[in-house]
Amino acid sequence: MPVADSWELDGATVVITGASSGIGAAIAEAFWSCGAHVVAVSRRSDINGKRLPERFSYVSADLSRRDETIDVVNTINAEHKTVNVLINNAGGATRAPAIDYPIEDWDRLLELNLTAPFLLSRGLVHGMVEAGRGKVIFTASLWSFLGGRNVAAYTVSKSGIAGLIRALSREWAPLGIQVNGIAPGYVETELTRPTIEDPTIGPQFLARIPAGRWGRPKDVTGAALFLASHYSDYITGSILPVDGGWLAS
């Protein structure tokens, strides 16, 4: 059976933020391979350095800027009658002790990691409401559940994402819209590379992962496809860890 038939995502319009690299790029390619029309929101207009053919469109934006996020909402609503799936994946982090944490980085990361996903969700949900069905998926984090050292803004914003998932799921479930999240563990990306390659922290963190390896971006794609598909129609307000067992250890 073709993959597109098994997930029933053929022809769906799927908006993915942070889609040019890492987890977002892997998710974008997975949905594209299932026959979906992917709208990739990113500061770059490519996926892992390449441009994909048909059923792919790009919206360039820096989601740490409020005006650009609003422009994204307006652009997508003008070009697409209905967004079937929204994946709020874009995010960033700055490492610094809390006592010295740059307030400009705090403001930028709260905007990028928490406010932009909220604005995108409420701005793009109207077509889902009219259709009586839809999926909103957030990239949460291990730090949605735990306290991250030297990543105060990231921890606060990802904890906020967990709360936003619960709040929106309560409001939108009666409308036929499921709101869920994925909590990746340490997946090898540009964002995690400084920690993974740190000669002290890297081995300590790796030792906490029962699976015994770092995650790969493609490890997250199955969770995204599942939460976007009809198989998850009775699941809402949940966060699915994809962490090699970190939270269980």
Residue pairs with C-beta under 8 A, 6 or more apart in sequence:
3 33
3 34
4 10
4 33
4 34
4 35
7 34
7 225
7 228
7 229
7 231
8 229
8 230
9 31
9 34
9 35
9 36
9 85
9 225
9 228
9 229
10 34
10 35
10 36
11 35
11 36
11 37
12 31
12 35
12 36
12 37
12 84
12 85
12 228
13 36
13 37
13 39
13 80
13 82
13 83
13 84
13 85
14 31
14 36
14 37
14 38
14 39
14 83
14 84
14 85
14 86
14 87
14 228
15 39
15 41
15 76
15 83
15 85
15 86
15 87
15 120
15 124
16 24
16 27
16 28
16 31
16 38
16 39
16 40
16 41
16 87
16 89
17 24
17 41
17 42
17 63
17 87
17 88
17 89
17 90
17 116
17 117
17 120
18 24
18 41
18 42
18 89
18 90
18 91
18 139
19 25
19 27
19 28
19 38
19 40
19 41
19 42
19 47
19 89
20 40
20 42
20 43
20 44
20 45
20 46
20 47
20 48
21 44
21 47
21 48
21 189
21 190
22 187
22 189
22 190
22 191
22 217
23 89
23 139
23 184
23 187
23 189
23 217
23 220
24 40
24 42
24 87
24 89
24 90
25 47
25 48
25 217
26 217
26 218
26 220
26 221
27 87
27 89
27 217
27 220
27 221
27 224
28 38
28 40
28 47
29 47
29 52
30 218
30 221
30 224
30 225
31 38
31 85
31 224
31 225
31 228
32 38
32 52
32 55
32 56
34 225
35 55
36 55
36 85
37 55
37 56
37 57
38 52
38 55
38 56
38 57
39 57
39 58
39 59
39 76
39 80
39 83
40 47
40 56
40 57
40 58
40 59
41 58
41 59
41 61
41 63
41 72
41 90
42 58
42 59
42 60
42 61
42 90
43 60
43 61
43 62
44 60
45 51
45 58
45 60
47 56
57 79
59 72
59 75
59 76
61 68
61 69
61 71
61 72
62 68
63 69
63 72
63 90
63 111
63 112
63 116
63 120
64 92
64 108
64 109
64 111
64 112
64 116
65 111
66 111
66 115
66 116
66 119
69 115
69 116
69 119
69 120
70 119
70 123
72 120
73 119
73 120
73 123
73 124
76 83
76 124
77 123
77 124
77 126
77 127
80 127
81 127
82 127
82 128
82 130
82 131
82 134
83 124
83 127
83 128
83 134
84 128
84 131
84 133
84 134
84 135
85 134
85 135
85 136
85 137
85 228
86 120
86 121
86 124
86 125
86 134
86 135
86 136
86 137
87 137
87 138
87 139
87 224
87 228
88 116
88 117
88 120
88 121
88 136
88 137
88 138
88 139
89 139
90 112
90 116
90 117
91 112
91 113
91 139
91 154
91 157
91 158
91 191
92 108
92 109
92 112
92 113
92 154
92 191
93 109
93 151
93 153
93 154
93 191
94 101
94 102
94 105
94 109
94 151
94 153
94 154
95 150
95 151
95 194
96 102
96 105
96 150
97 150
98 150
98 152
101 152
101 153
105 153
106 152
106 153
109 153
109 154
109 157
110 153
110 156
110 157
110 160
112 157
113 153
113 154
113 157
113 158
113 160
113 161
114 157
114 160
114 161
114 164
117 138
117 161
117 164
118 164
121 136
121 164
121 168
121 179
125 134
125 136
125 172
125 177
127 134
128 134
128 136
128 175
128 176
128 177
129 172
129 175
129 177
131 176
132 175
132 176
133 176
133 177
134 176
134 177
134 178
135 177
135 178
135 179
135 180
135 227
135 228
135 232
136 168
136 172
136 177
136 178
136 179
136 180
137 179
137 180
137 181
137 182
137 224
137 227
137 228
138 161
138 164
138 165
138 179
138 180
138 181
138 182
139 161
139 181
139 182
139 184
140 158
140 161
140 162
140 165
140 181
140 182
140 183
140 239
141 154
141 158
141 161
141 183
141 184
142 148
142 183
142 184
142 185
142 186
142 241
142 243
142 246
142 247
143 151
143 154
143 155
143 158
143 159
144 158
144 159
144 161
144 162
144 181
144 183
144 239
145 162
145 183
145 247
146 155
146 247
147 155
148 154
148 155
161 181
162 181
162 239
165 179
165 180
165 181
165 237
165 238
165 239
166 237
168 179
169 178
169 179
169 180
169 236
169 237
170 237
172 178
172 179
172 236
173 179
173 236
173 237
178 227
178 232
178 233
178 235
178 236
179 236
179 237
180 227
180 232
180 235
180 236
180 237
180 238
180 239
180 240
181 238
181 239
181 240
182 220
182 223
182 224
182 227
182 239
182 240
182 242
183 239
183 240
183 241
183 242
183 243
183 247
184 215
184 219
184 220
184 242
184 243
185 209
185 215
185 241
185 242
185 243
185 244
185 246
186 192
186 195
186 196
186 205
186 206
186 209
186 214
186 215
186 243
186 244
186 246
187 214
187 215
187 216
187 217
187 219
187 220
187 242
188 196
188 214
188 215
188 216
188 217
189 217
192 214
195 201
195 202
195 205
196 202
196 205
196 214
206 212
206 213
206 214
208 246
208 249
209 243
209 244
209 245
209 246
209 249
210 244
210 245
210 246
210 248
210 249
211 244
211 245
212 244
213 244
214 244
215 242
215 243
215 244
219 242
220 242
223 240
223 242
226 232
226 240
227 235
227 240
241 247
